[in-house]
């Protein structure tokens, strides 16, 4: 059974950092391009970034470039999102998604508030 499970979301102050994790199972993780996206209540889904199957290529949305960094460990079937300098526009549910097969997790909530 294909499964993606995110964790790490919590309340953080503006300017703070969080590290989100996504653990995959049920498919050949090392073969799949992975991405993060986010969605806040009442807003459209926003792509955050995409990383290649072997982790050597990554692209980020302009809104997070320079602040967020993706990484993956194919040996552990894990895919992380390091978020630094969190801003008021960052709070949302964060979801990881596999391209092959096309699956997403249930999300983890990030809240930014002082």
MIPA-61145 format. One record per residue (C-alpha): residue in one letter; x, y, z. Coordinates in nm, 2 decimals, decimal comma. Last residue first. Layout:
BEGIN
<site residuo="a" X="X" Y="Y" Z="Z"/>
...
***
This chain:
BEGIN
<site residuo="x" X="0,38" Y="3,55" Z="1,78"/>
<site residuo="x" X="0,23" Y="3,35" Z="1,51"/>
<site residuo="x" X="0,32" Y="3,11" Z="1,23"/>
<site residuo="x" X="0,12" Y="2,79" Z="1,20"/>
<site residuo="x" X="0,23" Y="2,49" Z="1,00"/>
<site residuo="x" X="-0,01" Y="2,20" Z="0,97"/>
<site residuo="x" X="0,10" Y="1,86" Z="0,84"/>
<site residuo="x" X="-0,05" Y="1,69" Z="0,54"/>
<site residuo="x" X="-0,25" Y="1,38" Z="0,46"/>
<site residuo="x" X="0,01" Y="1,25" Z="0,22"/>
<site residuo="x" X="0,00" Y="1,26" Z="-0,16"/>
<site residuo="x" X="0,01" Y="1,00" Z="-0,43"/>
<site residuo="x" X="0,08" Y="0,99" Z="-0,80"/>
<site residuo="x" X="0,30" Y="0,68" Z="-0,83"/>
<site residuo="x" X="0,54" Y="0,80" Z="-0,95"/>
<site residuo="x" X="0,49" Y="1,17" Z="-0,89"/>
<site residuo="x" X="0,51" Y="1,15" Z="-0,51"/>
<site residuo="x" X="0,35" Y="1,43" Z="-0,31"/>
<site residuo="x" X="0,43" Y="1,59" Z="0,02"/>
<site residuo="x" X="0,17" Y="1,81" Z="0,18"/>
<site residuo="x" X="0,20" Y="2,12" Z="0,40"/>
<site residuo="x" X="-0,12" Y="2,26" Z="0,55"/>
<site residuo="x" X="-0,08" Y="2,63" Z="0,57"/>
<site residuo="x" X="0,11" Y="2,91" Z="0,75"/>
<site residuo="x" X="0,38" Y="3,06" Z="0,52"/>
<site residuo="x" X="0,24" Y="3,41" Z="0,45"/>
<site residuo="x" X="0,31" Y="3,53" Z="0,81"/>
<site residuo="x" X="0,68" Y="3,46" Z="0,75"/>
<site residuo="x" X="0,91" Y="3,17" Z="0,85"/>
<site residuo="x" X="1,28" Y="3,26" Z="0,84"/>
<site residuo="x" X="1,38" Y="2,91" Z="0,78"/>
<site residuo="x" X="1,19" Y="2,60" Z="0,65"/>
<site residuo="x" X="1,37" Y="2,28" Z="0,60"/>
<site residuo="x" X="1,16" Y="2,04" Z="0,40"/>
<site residuo="x" X="1,24" Y="1,67" Z="0,42"/>
<site residuo="x" X="1,19" Y="1,36" Z="0,21"/>
<site residuo="x" X="1,24" Y="1,02" Z="0,36"/>
<site residuo="x" X="1,26" Y="0,67" Z="0,21"/>
<site residuo="x" X="1,54" Y="0,59" Z="0,44"/>
<site residuo="x" X="1,80" Y="0,49" Z="0,18"/>
<site residuo="x" X="1,65" Y="0,74" Z="-0,06"/>
<site residuo="x" X="1,74" Y="1,02" Z="0,18"/>
<site residuo="x" X="1,58" Y="1,34" Z="0,05"/>
<site residuo="x" X="1,64" Y="1,71" Z="0,09"/>
<site residuo="x" X="1,43" Y="2,03" Z="0,03"/>
<site residuo="x" X="1,54" Y="2,37" Z="0,14"/>
<site residuo="x" X="1,32" Y="2,67" Z="0,23"/>
<site residuo="x" X="1,43" Y="3,03" Z="0,29"/>
<site residuo="x" X="1,63" Y="3,12" Z="-0,03"/>
<site residuo="x" X="1,34" Y="3,05" Z="-0,25"/>
<site residuo="x" X="1,01" Y="3,04" Z="-0,06"/>
<site residuo="x" X="0,79" Y="3,28" Z="-0,24"/>
<site residuo="x" X="0,98" Y="3,23" Z="-0,57"/>
<site residuo="x" X="0,86" Y="2,87" Z="-0,57"/>
<site residuo="x" X="1,15" Y="2,62" Z="-0,56"/>
<site residuo="x" X="1,33" Y="2,39" Z="-0,79"/>
<site residuo="x" X="1,56" Y="2,10" Z="-0,70"/>
<site residuo="x" X="1,80" Y="1,89" Z="-0,89"/>
<site residuo="x" X="2,05" Y="1,65" Z="-0,73"/>
<site residuo="x" X="1,81" Y="1,46" Z="-0,51"/>
<site residuo="x" X="1,82" Y="1,13" Z="-0,69"/>
<site residuo="x" X="1,46" Y="1,13" Z="-0,79"/>
<site residuo="x" X="1,45" Y="1,50" Z="-0,86"/>
<site residuo="x" X="1,32" Y="1,76" Z="-0,61"/>
<site residuo="x" X="1,02" Y="1,98" Z="-0,65"/>
<site residuo="x" X="0,92" Y="2,29" Z="-0,46"/>
<site residuo="x" X="0,65" Y="2,49" Z="-0,29"/>
<site residuo="x" X="0,35" Y="2,46" Z="-0,52"/>
<site residuo="x" X="0,05" Y="2,65" Z="-0,39"/>
<site residuo="x" X="-0,30" Y="2,52" Z="-0,35"/>
<site residuo="x" X="-0,55" Y="2,79" Z="-0,37"/>
<site residuo="x" X="-0,67" Y="2,98" Z="-0,07"/>
<site residuo="x" X="-0,97" Y="2,96" Z="0,16"/>
<site residuo="x" X="-0,79" Y="2,78" Z="0,43"/>
<site residuo="x" X="-0,41" Y="2,76" Z="0,35"/>
<site residuo="x" X="-0,27" Y="2,51" Z="0,10"/>
<site residuo="x" X="0,08" Y="2,39" Z="0,07"/>
<site residuo="x" X="0,29" Y="2,19" Z="-0,18"/>
<site residuo="x" X="0,59" Y="1,98" Z="-0,15"/>
<site residuo="x" X="0,74" Y="1,77" Z="-0,43"/>
<site residuo="x" X="0,89" Y="1,44" Z="-0,50"/>
<site residuo="x" X="1,03" Y="1,28" Z="-0,82"/>
<site residuo="x" X="1,00" Y="0,91" Z="-0,79"/>
<site residuo="x" X="1,24" Y="0,63" Z="-0,86"/>
<site residuo="x" X="1,42" Y="0,63" Z="-0,52"/>
<site residuo="x" X="1,08" Y="0,59" Z="-0,34"/>
<site residuo="x" X="1,01" Y="0,25" Z="-0,50"/>
<site residuo="x" X="0,66" Y="0,20" Z="-0,37"/>
<site residuo="x" X="0,48" Y="0,10" Z="-0,05"/>
<site residuo="x" X="0,63" Y="0,34" Z="0,19"/>
<site residuo="x" X="0,72" Y="0,70" Z="0,21"/>
<site residuo="x" X="0,82" Y="0,92" Z="0,51"/>
<site residuo="x" X="0,77" Y="1,29" Z="0,48"/>
<site residuo="x" X="0,94" Y="1,53" Z="0,71"/>
<site residuo="x" X="0,90" Y="1,89" Z="0,80"/>
<site residuo="x" X="1,17" Y="2,10" Z="0,95"/>
<site residuo="x" X="1,08" Y="2,42" Z="1,12"/>
<site residuo="x" X="1,24" Y="2,76" Z="1,16"/>
<site residuo="x" X="1,16" Y="3,09" Z="1,32"/>
<site residuo="x" X="1,14" Y="3,43" Z="1,18"/>
<site residuo="x" X="0,78" Y="3,47" Z="1,28"/>
<site residuo="x" X="0,71" Y="3,25" Z="1,58"/>
<site residuo="x" X="0,64" Y="2,88" Z="1,54"/>
<site residuo="x" X="0,33" Y="2,66" Z="1,59"/>
<site residuo="x" X="0,37" Y="2,31" Z="1,46"/>
<site residuo="x" X="0,43" Y="2,09" Z="1,16"/>
<site residuo="x" X="0,69" Y="1,82" Z="1,19"/>
<site residuo="x" X="0,52" Y="1,53" Z="1,03"/>
<site residuo="x" X="0,41" Y="1,40" Z="0,69"/>
<site residuo="x" X="0,32" Y="1,05" Z="0,61"/>
<site residuo="x" X="0,32" Y="0,91" Z="0,25"/>
<site residuo="x" X="0,17" Y="0,57" Z="0,19"/>
<site residuo="x" X="0,14" Y="0,33" Z="-0,11"/>
<site residuo="x" X="0,00" Y="0,00" Z="0,00"/>
***
